[in-house]
């Protein structure tokens, strides 16, 4: 059967230019047939079709966002802009609107308090935006006309119906809402997970796609008229084909699926794990944005097909992909000894996109059935699936390159290249071993998780006994040993109350006991009886404080600046002595309690000009740990005013020293119940102000920001406090992806883990904020081992 008869989609071309995930694509207004792509690399690009072949050329690059772009749409032509305008929404909370004449935005829209993750254009220049801040906003040119509030979680999807001023929003709260003139008229329920995409079918009908793996067709009266199943993982995006009834979808299962007449008629598998976005062009071609940084265009018109050589190369890249065993198990279940051989591929499939696993020697291969082509197509090799991949389970060593290893695995990339060797010792960190293997063989670090999981599967969880004198686990914040409830302290660590606490946890005084298991132990005991690695990082249930002090240096700096401030703010010798005494009391250098005069003197120097106020903030930071001073500043009557004054030091143009010390002072408010209560009552305000400092590149500012979020995570433990946890998770999502400072990254990960432990709602919220791929990337951090290890524990929660 000819492709022209069947309308089979094949590769037209690949558009190379972005350096990170292509998160959104859209059909451009001009030139005809063009595509716009938007990426995590903070750029959007216009691709124009070539006149002499089936490819595209990069015609325009749009810049200006300070963080990744997550959404894009096109405003229709107007008198001022006859070629239309490109609109982008970003993790920097802003919307940029571009003409095709300049790389810089014509104007910027601000108002959202978190990532702008969805956009839709309407008539007369109307724009609808959705955000992680749980709202949608309606814009006209550069003005926000109204805010749509009512969802309980991030607004991931928006759409504008063609008539009657009806707008639609889809949310991580699993609902869709229909709005008219700013009022919610109807709430649609039925999806079992986050609603990720909406697409208008007609004046009275629309489609929705969800993380629950389904697509639903709805009437605006509220009825769900059809549910479509086919994807095996999250469905991220959907778009209507030109006939107005059929559509295409994409998702986390590596596929684009074409739906006609209510059935999935074609499945296109990519080598990228996340297929973030699809858009349909006016000629029926499909533009696709994916996590491998590439935008691809597929066509069902034979005259626009790529060359046979390019199509073959694309298919071979897909076939050589590796699929984690867990993903394969989700498709068919996997046991290499029970799988059929390749001869089973002679039997036709029963439906489009059906997946079959077959055995080829000691390799498991995955194939997908194409109804249109009536054949099985290889989509990759399953990794981590068989016991005979390499190495030994008997404890015997294997020699490789002059060294002994517990295992030396053979890795076949399936692209005709020589097989590679992966040496591994049971005492090694699987992720570090995977990282070194990929680096040595010049392979993409995107495969880090797959290789590490392969190692874990094939070592069956074996561990080795620590060498004599090996360093024990340490508290990740202080370096001290960590106490695990229910375990005995090592004999060389005194029990609490027995005197010295050297090397003990600063909160409990106890040490940490780690049981060890040798390879021989594992042969004598079933693997099911082996404890999983203990998570030493979260949940964190006590606030983290900034307690390091140098009172002499602080007082010396205050004396130096005292002569430079206006006369009404200067301290006399008595006032300087009051500050000295206050520091002595609050740093335990002398007994006693702070006096009202000392606290009033501190308040006086907190009014100093911003250029010289930082030593006063340092005094405040230390003083807030004391219960009397905490009560004085943070009580219910004076606390809000005190907090307002403290936040003046956090403006974007404030000196970094002021920002850092004001943030640290907020952290130390948590040291006493009164300050903790003030922080909890003002958590929305504090978190928003903290995130507003995110433009700072100062290391200490970024660590202090992360610590504030960590402290909120430590005290917001009630699963019923959905709003508090949601705001904390949103703050983590805003900061974590672009965080380059390892200690700040670590504290954000601990905060995230603490918020999610034992709370399925918090885990669902975190997933809806797309934190899973962000955390997955953090697992590859090796220069600070605790960051990668903590990320792996967080990832286990998110990916359970």
Residue pairs with C-beta under 8 A, 6 or more apart in sequence:
1 372
1 374
2 302
3 10
3 300
3 302
3 305
4 302
6 372
7 300
7 372
8 266
8 300
8 372
8 373
9 258
9 266
9 268
9 286
9 298
9 299
9 300
10 298
10 299
10 300
10 305
10 306
10 311
11 296
11 297
11 298
11 305
11 306
11 310
11 311
11 314
12 54
12 285
12 296
12 297
12 298
12 299
12 304
12 305
12 306
13 54
13 55
13 56
13 296
13 297
13 306
13 310
14 294
14 295
14 296
14 297
14 314
15 35
15 37
15 45
15 47
15 56
15 58
15 294
15 295
15 296
15 297
16 293
16 294
17 45
17 58
17 61
17 295
18 37
18 39
18 41
18 43
18 45
18 293
18 294
18 295
19 39
19 41
19 293
20 39
20 40
20 41
20 68
20 293
21 39
21 40
21 274
21 276
21 289
21 290
21 291
21 292
21 293
22 37
22 38
22 39
22 276
22 277
22 289
22 290
22 291
22 293
22 294
22 295
23 38
23 39
23 40
23 68
23 69
23 70
23 71
23 276
23 277
23 289
24 37
24 38
24 69
24 70
24 71
24 72
24 276
24 277
24 289
25 35
25 36
25 37
25 38
25 72
25 277
25 278
25 279
25 287
25 288
25 289
25 295
26 35
26 36
26 72
26 73
26 74
26 279
26 287
27 34
27 35
27 36
27 74
27 279
27 280
27 281
27 282
27 287
28 34
28 35
28 36
28 46
28 74
28 84
28 86
29 74
29 76
29 77
29 83
29 84
30 77
30 82
30 83
30 84
30 100
31 48
31 49
31 59
32 49
32 282
33 48
33 49
33 281
33 282
33 283
33 285
34 46
34 47
34 48
34 49
34 56
34 59
35 46
35 47
35 56
35 279
35 281
35 287
35 295
35 297
36 44
36 45
36 46
36 47
36 72
36 74
36 86
37 44
37 45
37 47
37 72
37 287
37 289
37 295
38 44
38 45
38 69
38 70
38 71
38 72
38 88
38 289
39 45
39 68
39 69
39 289
39 293
40 68
40 69
41 68
41 293
42 63
42 65
42 66
42 67
42 68
42 69
42 90
43 61
43 62
43 63
43 65
43 69
44 61
44 62
44 69
44 72
44 86
44 88
44 98
45 58
45 60
45 61
45 62
46 58
46 59
46 60
46 61
46 62
46 86
46 100
47 56
47 57
47 58
47 59
47 295
48 56
48 57
48 59
49 55
49 56
50 56
50 57
54 299
54 304
54 305
54 306
56 297
60 100
60 103
61 103
62 86
62 88
62 96
62 98
62 103
62 105
63 103
63 104
64 96
64 103
64 104
64 105
64 108
65 88
65 90
65 91
65 92
65 94
65 96
66 90
66 92
66 695
67 90
67 91
67 92
67 737
67 738
68 90
68 91
68 737
68 738
69 88
69 89
69 90
69 91
70 89
70 90
70 91
70 115
70 116
70 117
71 88
71 89
71 116
71 117
71 118
71 119
71 129
72 86
72 87
72 88
72 89
72 119
73 87
73 119
73 120
73 121
73 127
74 84
74 85
74 86
74 87
74 121
75 81
75 84
75 85
75 86
75 87
75 97
75 121
75 125
75 127
76 84
76 121
76 123
76 125
77 83
77 84
78 84
78 85
78 125
81 99
83 99
83 100
84 100
85 97
85 98
85 99
85 106
86 97
86 98
86 100
87 95
87 96
87 97
87 98
87 119
87 121
87 127
88 95
88 96
88 98
88 119
89 95
89 115
89 116
89 117
89 118
89 119
89 129
89 131
90 96
90 115
90 116
91 115
91 734
91 737
91 738
93 110
93 112
93 113
93 114
93 115
93 116
93 131
94 108
94 109
94 110
94 112
94 116
95 108
95 109
95 110
95 112
95 116
95 119
95 127
95 129
95 139
96 105
96 108
96 109
97 105
97 106
97 107
97 108
97 109
98 104
98 105
98 106
99 106
107 141
107 142
109 127
109 129
109 139
109 142
109 144
111 137
111 144
111 147
112 129
112 131
112 133
112 135
112 137
113 131
113 133
113 688
114 131
114 132
114 133
114 154
114 730
114 733
114 734
115 131
115 132
115 733
115 734
116 129
116 130
116 131
117 130
117 131
117 132
117 154
117 155
117 156
118 129
118 130
118 131
118 155
118 156
118 157
118 158
119 127
119 128
119 129
119 130
119 158
120 127
120 128
120 158
120 159
120 160
121 127
121 128
121 160
122 128
122 160
122 167
124 140
125 140
125 141
126 138
126 139
126 140
126 160
127 138
127 139
127 140
128 136
128 137
128 138
128 139
128 158
128 159
128 160
128 167
129 136
129 137
129 139
129 158
130 136
130 154
130 155
130 156
130 157
130 158
130 169
130 170
131 137
131 154
131 155
132 154
132 155
132 730
132 733
132 734
132 769
133 154
133 730
134 149
134 151
134 152
134 153
134 154
134 155
134 171
134 726
135 147
135 148
135 149
135 151
135 155
136 147
136 148
136 151
136 155
136 158
136 167
136 169
136 179
137 144
137 146
137 147
137 148
138 144
138 145
138 146
138 147
138 148
138 167
138 182
139 145
146 182
147 182
148 167
148 169
148 177
148 179
148 182
148 184
150 177
150 184
151 169
151 171
151 172
151 173
151 175
151 177
152 171
152 173
152 722
152 726
153 171
153 172
153 173
153 194
153 726
153 765
153 768
154 171
154 172
154 194
154 730
154 768
154 769
155 169
155 170
155 171
156 170
156 171
156 172
156 194
156 195
156 196
156 197
156 768
157 168
157 169
157 170
157 171
157 176
157 195
157 196
157 197
157 198
157 208
158 167
158 168
158 169
158 170
158 198
159 167
159 168
159 198
159 199
159 200
159 206
160 166
160 167
160 168
160 200
161 167
161 168
161 200
161 203
161 206
161 220
162 200
162 202
162 203
163 203
164 180
164 203
165 180
165 181
166 178
166 179
166 180
166 220
167 178
167 179
167 180
168 176
168 177
168 178
168 179
168 198
168 200
168 206
169 176
169 177
169 179
169 198
170 176
170 195
170 196
170 197
170 198
170 208
171 177
171 194
171 195
172 194
172 195
172 764
172 765
172 768
172 769
174 189
174 191
174 192
174 193
174 194
174 195
174 210
175 187
175 188
175 189
175 191
175 195
176 187
176 188
176 191
176 195
176 198
176 208
176 218
177 184
177 186
177 187
177 188
178 184
178 185
178 186
178 187
178 188
178 220
179 185
186 220
186 222
188 208
188 218
188 222
188 224
190 216
190 224
190 227
191 208
191 210
191 212
191 214
191 216
192 210
192 212
193 210
193 211
193 212
193 234
193 764
194 210
194 211
194 764
194 767
194 768
195 208
195 209
195 210
196 209
196 210
196 211
196 234
196 235
196 236
196 237
197 208
197 209
197 235
197 236
197 237
197 238
198 206
198 207
198 208
198 209
199 206
199 207
199 208
199 238
199 239
199 240
199 247
200 206
200 240
201 207
201 217
201 240
201 244
201 245
202 244
203 220
204 219
204 220
204 221
205 217
205 218
205 219
205 220
205 225
206 217
206 218
206 220
207 215
207 216
207 217
207 218
207 238
207 240
207 247
208 215
208 216
208 218
208 238
209 215
209 235
209 236
209 237
209 238
209 249
209 251
210 216
210 234
210 235
211 234
211 235
211 767
211 768
213 229
213 231
213 232
213 233
213 234
213 235
213 251
214 227
214 228
214 229
214 231
214 235
215 227
215 228
215 235
215 238
215 247
215 249
215 259
216 224
216 226
216 227
216 228
217 224
217 225
217 226
217 227
217 228
218 224
218 225
219 225
226 262
228 259
228 262
228 264
230 249
230 257
230 259
230 264
230 267
230 352
230 353
231 249
231 251
231 253
231 255
231 257
232 253
232 330
232 331
232 355
233 251
233 252
233 253
233 330
234 251
234 252
234 253
235 249
235 250
235 251
236 250
236 251
236 252
236 274
236 275
236 276
236 277
237 249
237 250
237 251
237 275
237 276
237 277
237 278
238 247
238 248
238 249
238 250
238 278
239 247
239 248
239 278
239 279
239 280
239 286
240 246
240 247
240 280
241 247
241 248
241 260
241 280
241 284
242 280
242 282
242 283
242 284
246 258
246 259
246 260
246 261
247 259
248 256
248 257
248 258
248 259
248 278
248 280
248 286
249 256
249 257
249 259
249 278
250 256
250 257
250 275
250 276
250 277
250 278
250 288
251 275
252 273
252 274
252 275
253 327
254 269
254 270
254 271
254 272
254 273
254 275
254 321
254 379
255 267
255 268
255 269
255 270
255 275
255 353
256 267
256 268
256 270
256 275
256 278
256 286
256 288
256 298
257 264
257 266
257 267
257 268
257 353
258 264
258 265
258 266
258 267
258 268
258 286
259 265
263 352
264 351
264 352
264 353
265 352
265 371
265 372
266 352
266 370
266 371
266 372
267 352
267 353
267 368
267 370
268 298
269 318
269 368
269 377
269 379
270 288
270 290
270 292
270 296
270 318
271 292
271 317
271 318
271 320
271 321
271 380
272 290
272 291
272 292
272 294
273 291
273 446
274 290
274 291
274 773
275 288
275 289
275 290
275 291
276 289
276 290
276 291
277 288
277 289
278 286
278 287
278 288
278 289
279 286
279 287
280 286
280 287
281 287
281 297
283 299
283 301
284 299
284 300
284 301
285 297
285 298
285 299
285 300
285 301
285 304
286 297
286 298
286 299
287 295
287 296
287 297
288 295
288 296
288 297
288 298
289 295
290 296
291 446
291 773
292 446
299 305
305 311
306 314
315 377
316 415
318 377
318 378
318 379
318 380
319 377
319 378
319 379
319 380
319 414
320 380
320 381
320 413
320 414
320 415
321 379
321 380
321 381
322 380
322 381
322 382
322 383
322 447
322 450
323 366
323 379
323 380
323 381
323 382
323 383
324 382
324 383
324 384
324 449
324 450
324 453
325 334
325 382
325 383
325 384
325 385
325 453
325 457
326 384
326 453
328 334
328 357
328 364
328 366
328 382
328 385
331 355
331 357
331 366
332 355
332 356
332 357
334 357
334 364
334 382
334 385
336 359
336 362
336 364
336 385
336 386
339 357
339 358
339 359
339 364
340 358
340 359
341 358
341 359
341 360
342 358
342 359
342 360
342 365
344 356
344 358
345 356
345 358
345 367
345 376
348 369
348 374
349 356
349 369
349 371
349 376
350 369
351 369
351 371
352 369
352 370
352 371
352 372
353 368
353 369
354 368
354 369
355 366
355 367
355 368
355 369
355 379
356 366
356 367
356 368
356 369
356 376
357 364
357 365
357 366
357 367
357 382
358 364
358 365
358 367
359 365
362 386
362 388
362 389
363 381
363 382
363 412
363 414
364 381
364 382
364 385
364 386
365 378
365 380
365 381
365 382
366 378
366 379
366 380
366 381
366 382
367 376
367 377
367 378
367 379
368 376
368 377
368 379
369 375
369 376
369 377
370 376
370 377
381 412
381 414
383 450
383 451
383 453
383 454
384 450
384 453
384 454
384 456
384 457
384 458
385 457
386 458
387 393
387 458
389 409
389 410
389 454
389 458
390 407
390 408
390 409
390 410
390 422
390 458
391 398
391 405
391 406
391 407
391 408
391 409
391 424
391 458
391 459
392 398
392 406
392 407
393 460
393 462
393 523
394 523
395 406
395 519
395 520
395 523
397 404
397 405
397 406
398 404
398 405
398 406
398 407
398 408
398 423
399 405
400 408
400 421
400 423
401 423
403 423
405 423
405 424
405 425
406 424
406 425
406 426
406 459
406 462
406 464
406 519
407 423
407 424
407 425
407 426
407 455
407 458
407 459
408 421
408 422
408 423
408 424
409 421
409 422
409 423
409 424
409 454
409 455
409 458
410 419
410 420
410 421
410 422
411 419
411 420
411 421
411 422
411 437
411 451
412 419
412 420
413 419
413 420
420 437
420 441
422 433
422 437
422 451
422 455
423 433
424 430
424 433
424 455
424 459
425 464
426 459
426 462
426 463
426 464
426 519
427 463
427 464
427 467
429 785
429 789
430 452
430 455
430 456
430 459
431 448
431 452
431 779
431 780
431 782
431 788
431 792
432 782
432 785
432 788
433 452
433 455
434 447
434 448
434 451
434 452
434 454
434 455
435 445
435 448
435 780
435 782
437 443
437 451
438 444
438 445
438 447
438 448
438 451
439 445
445 780
448 779
448 780
449 776
449 779
452 779
460 522
460 527
461 522
461 527
461 530
462 517
462 519
462 522
463 516
463 517
463 518
463 530
464 516
464 518
464 519
465 516
465 517
465 518
466 472
466 514
466 516
472 481
472 490
472 511
472 512
472 514
473 481
473 482
473 512
473 514
473 534
473 536
474 480
474 481
474 482
475 481
475 482
475 505
475 506
475 536
476 536
476 537
476 746
476 750
476 786
476 790
477 544
478 505
478 506
480 503
480 504
480 505
480 506
481 490
481 493
481 503
481 504
481 505
481 510
481 511
481 512
482 505
482 511
482 512
482 536
483 489
483 504
483 505
483 508
483 509
483 510
483 511
483 512
484 512
484 513
484 534
487 512
487 513
488 513
489 495
489 510
489 511
489 513
490 511
490 513
493 503
493 504
493 510
493 511
494 500
494 501
494 504
494 509
495 509
495 510
496 508
496 509
496 510
497 509
501 509
503 511
504 510
504 511
505 511
505 512
507 542
512 536
514 534
515 531
517 530
522 530
535 753
535 793
537 749
537 750
537 753
537 786
537 789
537 790
537 793
538 750
538 753
538 754
538 757
538 790
538 793
538 794
539 714
539 717
539 753
539 754
539 757
539 758
540 710
540 713
540 714
540 750
540 751
540 754
541 714
541 717
541 754
542 714
543 667
543 670
543 671
543 676
543 710
543 711
543 714
543 715
544 667
544 707
544 710
544 711
544 714
544 747
545 625
545 667
545 668
545 670
545 671
546 621
546 664
546 667
546 668
546 704
546 707
547 622
547 625
547 668
549 583
549 587
549 622
551 580
551 583
551 584
551 587
551 589
551 622
554 583
554 615
554 618
554 619
555 576
555 579
555 580
555 583
557 615
558 571
558 576
558 579
558 605
558 615
558 616
558 619
559 576
561 608
561 612
561 615
562 570
562 571
562 576
563 570
564 612
565 608
565 609
565 612
566 609
569 604
569 605
569 607
569 608
571 578
571 579
571 601
571 604
571 605
575 601
575 604
578 595
578 597
578 598
578 601
579 598
579 601
579 602
579 605
579 619
581 590
581 598
582 594
582 598
582 599
582 601
582 602
582 619
582 623
583 589
583 619
583 622
583 623
584 590
585 591
585 592
585 593
585 594
585 598
585 626
586 594
586 622
586 623
586 625
586 626
586 629
587 622
593 628
594 623
594 626
594 628
594 629
599 623
599 629
599 632
599 633
602 616
602 619
602 620
602 623
605 613
605 616
605 619
606 613
606 616
606 617
606 620
606 645
607 613
608 616
610 649
610 654
610 655
610 658
611 655
613 649
613 658
614 655
614 657
614 658
614 661
617 649
617 657
617 658
617 661
617 662
617 665
618 661
620 633
620 661
620 665
621 661
621 664
621 665
621 668
622 668
623 629
624 630
624 633
624 634
624 665
624 668
624 669
624 671
624 672
624 675
625 668
625 671
625 672
626 672
627 672
627 674
630 669
630 671
630 672
630 674
630 675
631 672
631 674
632 638
633 639
633 642
633 675
634 642
634 669
634 672
634 674
634 675
634 677
634 678
635 674
635 678
636 677
636 678
639 674
639 678
639 682
640 678
640 682
643 678
643 682
643 685
643 686
646 662
646 665
646 666
647 662
647 685
647 689
648 654
649 658
649 659
649 661
649 662
650 658
650 659
650 662
650 663
650 689
650 690
650 692
650 693
652 692
652 693
652 695
654 662
656 696
656 698
656 700
656 701
659 693
659 696
659 698
659 701
659 704
660 698
660 700
660 701
660 704
663 690
663 693
663 701
663 704
663 705
663 707
663 708
664 704
664 707
666 679
666 686
666 690
666 708
667 704
667 707
667 708
667 711
668 675
669 675
669 676
669 678
669 679
670 676
670 679
670 711
670 714
670 715
676 715
679 686
679 711
679 712
679 715
680 712
680 715
680 716
680 724
683 712
683 716
683 724
683 727
683 728
684 727
686 708
686 712
687 708
687 709
687 712
687 727
687 728
687 730
687 731
690 705
690 708
690 709
690 731
691 705
691 731
691 734
691 735
693 701
693 705
694 705
694 734
694 735
696 702
696 705
699 741
699 743
699 744
702 739
702 741
702 744
703 741
703 743
703 744
703 747
705 735
705 744
706 735
706 739
706 743
706 744
706 745
706 746
706 747
706 748
706 751
707 747
709 728
709 731
709 732
709 735
709 747
709 748
709 751
710 747
710 748
710 750
710 751
710 754
712 724
712 728
712 751
713 728
713 750
713 751
713 752
713 754
713 755
714 751
714 754
716 724
716 725
716 728
716 755
718 724
719 725
719 758
719 759
719 761
719 762
722 761
722 765
725 755
725 759
725 761
725 762
725 765
726 765
728 751
728 755
729 752
729 755
729 762
729 765
729 766
729 769
729 771
730 769
732 748
732 751
732 752
732 755
732 766
732 771
733 766
733 769
733 770
733 771
733 774
735 744
735 748
736 745
736 748
736 749
736 752
736 771
736 774
736 775
736 778
737 774
739 745
739 748
742 781
742 783
742 784
742 787
743 784
745 778
745 781
745 784
745 787
746 784
746 786
746 787
746 790
749 775
749 778
749 787
749 790
749 791
749 794
750 790
752 766
752 771
752 775
752 794
753 790
753 793
753 794
753 797
755 762
755 766
756 762
756 763
756 766
756 794
756 797
756 798
757 797
763 797
763 798
763 800
766 772
766 798
767 798
771 798
772 795
772 798
772 799
775 791
775 794
775 795
775 798
776 791
776 795
778 787
778 788
778 791
779 788
779 791
779 792
779 795
780 788
781 787
781 788
781 791
782 788
